Amino acid sequence: MQNSLQNSDKTNVKRKHTPLERAAHRRDLTLEIAEALSWAALGEDDAEMQAVSDLMIQAGQDENIFVAEGFDCIDEDTGETKFYDAFGSLNIVSSRCNPAYLKASSARARKRIKTALARVKPQSGEYLRYVVLTQPDMFGFDFDSAYQLLCGALVRLKNHPFFKDKFRGGANSNEFTLGAKSNRHFHLHANILGYAKYLDFGELRRVWTDCLDYSARDMGRKLEVNTKDGYANVSIQQVKVASKVEDEKREITLDNAIMETVKYVVKGSDFAKIPTEFICQVEKALHGKRLVETFGEANLRKGRGKKDAADETSHLDKHRTIQDFTNTDSPDISKIKRETLRQRGSRLIGEGRRDDWLREISEVFARRREYRKIQLAQRYKNAIFCTLSGEIWRGVDVSDERYREYLETIKGNNHYQTA
């Protein structure tokens, strides 16, 4: 009897997925979201969303997703080199509905927030706090309106005397989930991680509700808060620099607070559940938007130097892949019109040239794959890589003259400059 109970306990332990299983899940999720976008684009005759769908379908192919053994990194605490297994994508499409892009954006934002928080010099009585500001479920609002309301309320809050008096500096982000009772409305909230004085729970709720109310009025809408006292819900946790905390309702570790702030604007699994009539709207509303911002003394955009300005904008979509040299009298290269793949796809599909578009992105993705393989091989010389399609390559020691000649030969054959 005792042995059977022990075996039962073992089966109930949550098994950790292998990199191969996670890579396959990313592929399936990417293709599922791409299919939903394609159906929505077809119904709305939206060439831009069809282009995004085509790009994601290409990114979700087996040859674009890999697993690796022998990745190496330096442990920040001990300084020792550690090896681990991982998975990744050789082509990442700059779309908020792309799971690979969300993961990469989260990693970049995590580094930015750590740099930003290090700039703040807290005064006596100021501690690092993690605050979640909830927006009521917006029944009758489309996503674009609900998201505009949240952004408007957050701008008002950051300019409110209460906020300026309490917060010295930090970072904030936006996030949304589908409604608990229905996936036809959205539950949005804002995350704030920053150094602040003591925050009165009731006062923060009143101020945040006022900001939401004024933002709704600016849009000509009426805010309805379905709580007993009529105030929007918030939560406040003190951040502890520790591996774990005693009271999880009032405290949170620094690593978890940063992860909660930057993890995603929406779960990939939730994106796949968004109704067809809303999915294009969500993608367009989030595209190109700054979803993680710094403020106060942590603000990297105010007089912090060129390097900090570059760090602040590093997560924005600046990948220009197709150049369209239009007729212009000016020799200034900054005035040359440039197209992203997304823009070019929208144009070609709108012109009825989708076959040309599909052939072109297939070629572009192939060039990117080869270049990315070389980057990975040079950076992780101890690793072994394998795509889901079965192609295998190894890390290389770039100091070895044979490999240097080999890499130069491949570069010359594949034209690694962006198309």
C-alpha positions as CSV (number, residue, x, y, z in Angstrom):
1,M,0.0,0.0,0.0
2,Q,2.8,2.4,0.9
3,N,4.6,1.7,-2.3
4,S,1.5,2.3,-4.4
5,L,1.0,5.7,-2.6
6,Q,4.6,6.6,-3.4
7,N,4.2,5.7,-7.0
8,S,1.0,7.8,-7.1
9,D,2.8,10.8,-5.7
10,K,5.5,10.5,-8.4
11,T,3.0,10.4,-11.2
12,N,1.4,13.6,-9.9
13,V,4.7,15.5,-10.0
14,K,4.6,18.0,-12.9
15,R,7.1,16.8,-15.5
16,K,9.5,19.3,-16.9
17,H,9.2,19.5,-20.7
18,T,12.3,18.8,-22.8
19,P,13.7,21.5,-25.2
20,L,12.4,19.3,-28.1
21,E,8.9,19.2,-26.7
22,R,8.9,23.0,-26.1
23,A,10.2,23.6,-29.6
24,A,7.5,21.5,-31.1
25,H,4.9,23.3,-29.0
26,R,6.2,26.7,-30.2
27,R,5.9,25.5,-33.8
28,D,2.4,24.3,-33.3
29,L,1.3,27.4,-31.5
30,T,2.9,29.7,-34.1
31,L,1.1,27.9,-36.9
32,E,-2.2,27.9,-35.0
33,I,-2.0,31.6,-34.5
34,A,-0.9,32.1,-38.1
35,E,-4.0,30.1,-39.4
36,A,-6.3,32.2,-37.2
37,L,-4.8,35.4,-38.6
38,S,-5.1,34.1,-42.1
39,W,-8.8,33.3,-41.7
40,A,-9.4,36.7,-40.1
41,A,-7.5,38.5,-42.9
42,L,-9.5,36.6,-45.5
43,G,-12.8,37.6,-44.0
44,E,-11.8,41.3,-43.7
45,D,-9.9,41.4,-47.0
46,D,-6.9,42.7,-45.1
47,A,-3.6,42.4,-47.1
48,E,-1.4,43.5,-44.2
49,M,-2.7,40.8,-41.8
50,Q,-2.4,38.2,-44.6
51,A,1.3,39.2,-45.0
52,V,1.8,38.8,-41.2
53,S,0.2,35.4,-41.4
54,D,2.4,34.3,-44.3
55,L,5.5,35.4,-42.4
56,M,4.5,33.5,-39.3
57,I,3.8,30.4,-41.4
58,Q,7.3,30.6,-42.8
59,A,8.7,31.1,-39.3
60,G,6.8,28.1,-37.9
61,Q,8.3,25.7,-40.4
62,D,10.5,22.9,-39.0
63,E,13.7,24.2,-40.6
64,N,13.3,27.5,-38.7
65,I,13.1,26.0,-35.2
66,F,16.0,24.3,-33.5
67,V,17.1,22.6,-30.3
68,A,20.6,22.7,-29.0
69,E,22.8,20.9,-26.5
70,G,25.8,22.5,-24.8
71,F,24.8,26.2,-24.6
72,D,27.1,27.9,-22.3
73,C,26.6,31.0,-20.1
74,I,28.4,32.6,-17.1
75,D,26.6,32.4,-13.8
76,E,26.3,35.9,-12.4
77,D,26.7,34.8,-8.8
78,T,29.6,32.4,-9.0
79,G,31.3,33.5,-12.3
80,E,31.4,29.8,-13.4
81,T,30.5,28.6,-16.9
82,K,27.4,26.5,-17.0
83,F,26.1,24.4,-19.8
84,Y,22.4,23.9,-20.6
85,D,20.0,22.7,-23.4
86,A,17.8,25.1,-25.1
87,F,15.6,25.7,-28.2
88,G,15.1,28.8,-30.4
89,S,14.0,30.2,-33.8
90,L,16.3,31.0,-36.7
91,N,13.7,33.5,-38.1
92,I,11.7,35.7,-35.8
93,V,8.8,37.7,-37.2
94,S,8.3,41.1,-35.6
95,S,4.7,40.6,-34.5
96,R,3.1,40.8,-31.0
97,C,1.2,37.6,-31.8
98,N,4.4,35.7,-32.5
99,P,5.5,33.6,-29.5
100,A,9.2,33.7,-30.5
101,Y,9.1,37.5,-30.7
102,L,7.3,37.9,-27.4
103,K,10.0,35.7,-25.8
104,A,12.9,37.7,-27.3
105,S,11.3,41.0,-26.4
106,S,10.8,39.9,-22.8
107,A,14.5,39.0,-22.5
108,R,15.6,42.4,-23.9
109,A,13.1,44.2,-21.7
110,R,14.4,42.3,-18.6
111,K,17.9,43.7,-19.2
112,R,16.6,47.2,-19.7
113,I,14.6,47.2,-16.5
114,K,17.6,46.0,-14.4
115,T,19.7,48.8,-15.9
116,A,16.9,51.3,-15.3
117,L,16.4,50.3,-11.7
118,A,20.1,50.6,-11.0
119,R,19.9,54.3,-11.8
120,V,17.4,55.1,-9.1
121,K,18.9,56.4,-5.8
122,P,16.1,55.7,-3.2
123,Q,15.8,58.0,-0.3
124,S,14.9,57.1,3.3
125,G,11.5,55.4,3.5
126,E,11.5,54.4,-0.2
127,Y,11.4,50.8,-1.1
128,L,11.1,48.8,-4.3
129,R,7.4,47.9,-4.8
130,Y,5.4,45.9,-7.4
131,V,2.0,47.3,-8.2
132,V,-0.7,45.9,-10.4
133,L,-3.5,48.3,-11.6
134,T,-6.5,46.5,-12.9
135,Q,-8.9,47.8,-15.5
136,P,-12.5,46.5,-15.1
137,D,-13.7,44.0,-17.7
138,M,-14.8,46.2,-20.6
139,F,-18.0,44.8,-21.8
140,G,-19.1,46.4,-25.1
141,F,-15.6,47.7,-25.8
142,D,-13.6,46.5,-28.7
143,F,-9.9,45.8,-28.0
144,D,-8.6,49.0,-29.5
145,S,-10.9,51.1,-27.3
146,A,-10.2,49.2,-24.2
147,Y,-6.4,49.4,-24.7
148,Q,-6.6,53.1,-25.4
149,L,-8.5,53.6,-22.2
150,L,-5.8,51.8,-20.2
151,C,-3.0,53.8,-21.8
152,G,-4.8,57.0,-21.3
153,A,-5.5,56.2,-17.6
154,L,-1.8,55.3,-17.1
155,V,-0.6,58.5,-18.6
156,R,-3.0,60.5,-16.3
157,L,-1.8,58.5,-13.3
158,K,1.9,59.1,-14.0
159,N,1.2,62.8,-14.2
160,H,-1.0,62.8,-11.0
161,P,0.5,64.6,-7.9
162,F,-0.1,61.4,-5.9
163,F,2.1,59.3,-8.2
164,K,4.8,62.0,-8.5
165,D,5.0,62.3,-4.8
166,K,5.1,58.6,-4.1
167,F,7.3,57.1,-6.9
168,R,10.9,58.1,-7.5
169,G,11.5,55.9,-10.6
170,G,10.8,52.6,-12.1
171,A,9.2,50.8,-15.1
172,N,5.7,50.0,-16.2
173,S,4.1,47.6,-18.7
174,N,0.7,46.6,-20.1
175,E,-0.8,43.2,-20.2
176,F,-4.1,41.6,-21.1
177,T,-5.9,38.3,-20.7
178,L,-9.2,37.0,-22.0
179,G,-12.3,37.4,-19.8
180,A,-12.8,34.7,-17.3
181,K,-16.4,34.0,-18.4
182,S,-16.0,34.8,-22.1
183,N,-13.2,35.2,-24.6
184,R,-15.2,38.0,-26.3
185,H,-14.0,40.7,-23.9
186,F,-10.6,41.6,-22.6
187,H,-9.2,42.0,-19.1
188,L,-6.4,44.6,-19.1
189,H,-4.1,45.7,-16.4
190,A,-0.8,47.7,-15.9
191,N,2.3,46.5,-14.0
192,I,4.5,49.0,-12.2
193,L,7.8,48.2,-10.6
194,G,9.6,51.0,-9.0
195,Y,11.0,52.7,-5.8
196,A,8.2,54.3,-3.9
197,K,7.2,55.6,-0.4
198,Y,4.5,53.9,1.6
199,L,1.4,53.5,-0.6
200,D,-2.0,53.6,1.0
201,F,-4.1,50.9,-0.6
202,G,-7.4,52.8,-0.5
203,E,-6.0,56.1,-1.8
204,L,-4.3,54.3,-4.7
205,R,-7.6,52.6,-5.6
206,R,-9.4,56.0,-5.6
207,V,-6.7,57.7,-7.7
208,W,-6.5,54.9,-10.2
209,T,-10.3,54.8,-10.6
210,D,-10.4,58.5,-11.2
211,C,-7.8,58.2,-13.9
212,L,-9.8,55.4,-15.6
213,D,-13.0,57.5,-15.3
214,Y,-11.4,60.5,-16.9
215,S,-9.8,58.4,-19.6
216,A,-13.2,56.9,-20.4
217,R,-14.8,60.4,-20.5
218,D,-12.1,61.6,-23.0
219,M,-13.3,58.8,-25.3
220,G,-17.0,59.6,-24.8
221,R,-17.6,56.4,-22.9
222,K,-18.8,55.6,-19.4
223,L,-16.8,53.5,-17.0
224,E,-18.5,50.8,-15.0
225,V,-16.6,49.3,-12.1
226,N,-18.3,46.1,-10.8
227,T,-16.9,46.1,-7.3
228,K,-18.8,46.6,-4.0
229,D,-17.3,50.1,-3.3
230,G,-17.1,51.2,-7.0
231,Y,-13.3,51.4,-7.0
232,A,-11.0,49.5,-9.4
233,N,-8.9,46.7,-7.9
234,V,-5.1,47.1,-7.3
235,S,-2.5,45.1,-5.6
236,I,0.7,46.2,-3.8
237,Q,3.7,44.0,-3.0
238,Q,7.0,44.9,-1.5
239,V,9.9,43.5,-3.5
240,K,12.5,41.5,-1.7
241,V,16.0,40.7,-3.0
242,A,15.8,37.0,-1.9
243,S,15.2,33.6,-3.4
244,K,11.8,33.3,-1.8
245,V,9.4,35.3,0.5
246,E,7.3,34.4,3.5
247,D,4.0,36.2,2.6
248,E,3.3,35.9,-1.1
249,K,0.3,38.2,-1.0
250,R,2.4,41.1,0.4
251,E,5.9,40.3,-0.9
252,I,7.5,39.2,-4.1
253,T,11.1,38.4,-5.1
254,L,12.9,40.8,-7.3
255,D,13.4,38.2,-10.1
256,N,9.7,37.4,-10.0
257,A,8.7,41.1,-10.0
258,I,10.8,41.7,-13.1
259,M,9.5,38.6,-14.8
260,E,5.9,39.6,-14.1
261,T,6.6,43.1,-15.5
262,V,8.1,42.0,-18.8
263,K,7.0,38.4,-19.4
264,Y,4.4,39.2,-22.2
265,V,1.6,41.5,-23.3
266,V,-0.5,38.3,-23.7
267,K,0.1,34.6,-23.4
268,G,0.6,32.9,-26.7
269,S,-2.0,30.3,-25.8
270,D,-4.5,33.2,-25.1
271,F,-3.7,34.7,-28.4
272,A,-4.7,31.5,-30.1
273,K,-8.1,31.7,-28.4
274,I,-9.0,35.3,-29.4
275,P,-12.1,35.3,-31.6
276,T,-11.5,35.7,-35.3
277,E,-13.2,39.1,-35.5
278,F,-10.8,40.5,-32.9
279,I,-7.4,39.0,-33.7
280,C,-6.5,41.4,-36.5
281,Q,-7.6,44.3,-34.3
282,V,-5.4,43.1,-31.5
283,E,-2.3,42.7,-33.7
284,K,-2.7,46.1,-35.3
285,A,-3.4,47.9,-31.9
286,L,-0.2,46.4,-30.4
287,H,2.1,46.6,-33.4
288,G,4.9,49.2,-33.0
289,K,3.7,50.2,-29.5
290,R,6.1,50.6,-26.6
291,L,4.8,48.1,-24.1
292,V,7.5,48.6,-21.5
293,E,8.4,52.1,-20.4
294,T,10.7,53.6,-17.7
295,F,9.8,56.7,-15.7
296,G,11.3,59.1,-13.1
297,E,14.9,58.7,-12.3
298,A,14.9,55.3,-14.1
299,N,13.9,57.0,-17.4
300,L,16.6,56.0,-19.9
301,R,15.4,58.6,-22.4
302,K,16.1,61.8,-20.5
303,G,19.7,63.0,-20.7
304,R,21.2,59.6,-20.2
305,G,23.6,59.6,-23.1
306,K,23.7,57.9,-26.5
307,K,24.3,54.4,-25.2
308,D,21.3,54.5,-22.9
309,A,19.2,55.9,-25.7
310,A,20.2,53.0,-27.8
311,D,19.3,50.5,-25.0
312,E,15.9,52.2,-24.6
313,T,15.0,51.7,-28.3
314,S,16.7,48.4,-28.9
315,H,13.4,46.4,-28.5
316,L,11.6,48.4,-31.2
317,D,11.1,47.0,-34.6
318,K,13.9,48.4,-36.7
319,H,14.6,45.5,-39.0
320,R,14.5,46.9,-42.5
321,T,14.7,44.1,-45.0
322,I,13.5,45.5,-48.3
323,Q,14.7,48.8,-49.8
324,D,12.6,50.7,-52.3
325,F,14.9,53.4,-53.8
326,T,12.3,55.9,-55.0
327,N,13.0,58.9,-57.3
328,T,14.5,61.6,-55.2
329,D,16.7,64.6,-55.8
330,S,18.3,64.4,-52.3
331,P,21.5,62.3,-51.9
332,D,20.8,62.0,-48.2
333,I,20.4,58.2,-47.5
334,S,18.1,58.9,-44.5
335,K,15.5,60.2,-47.0
336,I,15.4,57.0,-49.0
337,K,12.1,55.2,-48.5
338,R,12.5,51.8,-46.9
339,E,10.0,48.9,-46.7
340,T,9.8,46.3,-44.1
341,L,8.8,42.8,-45.1
342,R,5.4,43.4,-43.5
343,Q,4.9,46.5,-45.6
344,R,6.1,44.9,-48.8
345,G,3.9,41.9,-48.3
346,S,0.9,44.1,-47.8
347,R,1.7,46.0,-51.0
348,L,2.3,42.9,-53.2
349,I,-0.8,41.1,-51.9
350,G,-2.8,44.2,-52.5
351,E,-1.5,44.2,-56.1
352,G,-2.6,40.6,-56.6
353,R,1.0,39.3,-56.5
354,R,0.8,36.9,-53.6
355,D,2.7,34.2,-55.4
356,D,5.6,36.6,-55.9
357,W,5.4,37.5,-52.2
358,L,5.5,33.9,-51.0
359,R,8.5,33.2,-53.3
360,E,10.3,36.2,-52.0
361,I,9.9,35.6,-48.3
362,S,11.0,32.0,-48.8
363,E,14.3,33.2,-50.3
364,V,14.7,35.9,-47.5
365,F,14.1,33.3,-44.8
366,A,16.6,30.9,-46.3
367,R,19.3,33.6,-46.3
368,R,18.5,34.5,-42.7
369,R,18.6,30.9,-41.6
370,E,22.1,30.4,-43.0
371,Y,23.4,33.7,-41.4
372,R,21.8,32.8,-38.0
373,K,23.4,29.4,-38.0
374,I,26.8,31.0,-38.4
375,Q,26.0,33.5,-35.6
376,L,25.0,30.7,-33.3
377,A,28.0,28.5,-34.2
378,Q,30.4,31.3,-33.5
379,R,28.9,32.3,-30.2
380,Y,28.4,28.8,-28.8
381,K,31.4,26.8,-29.9
382,N,30.6,23.9,-27.6
383,A,27.0,23.4,-28.7
384,I,25.4,21.0,-31.1
385,F,22.3,22.3,-33.0
386,C,19.5,20.5,-34.8
387,T,16.4,21.8,-36.5
388,L,13.1,20.1,-36.2
389,S,13.6,19.1,-39.9
390,G,16.7,17.2,-38.9
391,E,19.5,19.5,-40.1
392,I,22.5,19.3,-37.7
393,W,25.4,21.8,-37.3
394,R,28.0,22.4,-34.6
395,G,29.6,25.3,-32.8
396,V,33.0,26.3,-34.2
397,D,36.1,27.8,-32.8
398,V,36.5,31.0,-34.8
399,S,40.2,31.1,-34.1
400,D,40.7,28.0,-36.2
401,E,41.8,29.1,-39.6
402,R,40.0,26.3,-41.4
403,Y,36.7,27.3,-39.9
404,R,37.3,31.0,-40.7
405,E,37.9,30.1,-44.4
406,Y,34.8,27.9,-44.4
407,L,32.6,30.6,-42.9
408,E,33.9,33.2,-45.3
409,T,33.1,30.9,-48.2
410,I,29.5,30.4,-47.0
411,K,29.0,34.1,-46.5
412,G,30.2,34.8,-50.0
413,N,27.7,32.3,-51.4
414,N,24.7,33.4,-49.5
415,H,24.9,37.2,-49.6
416,Y,24.3,37.9,-45.9
417,Q,23.4,41.5,-46.2
418,T,19.7,42.0,-45.7
419,A,17.6,41.8,-48.8
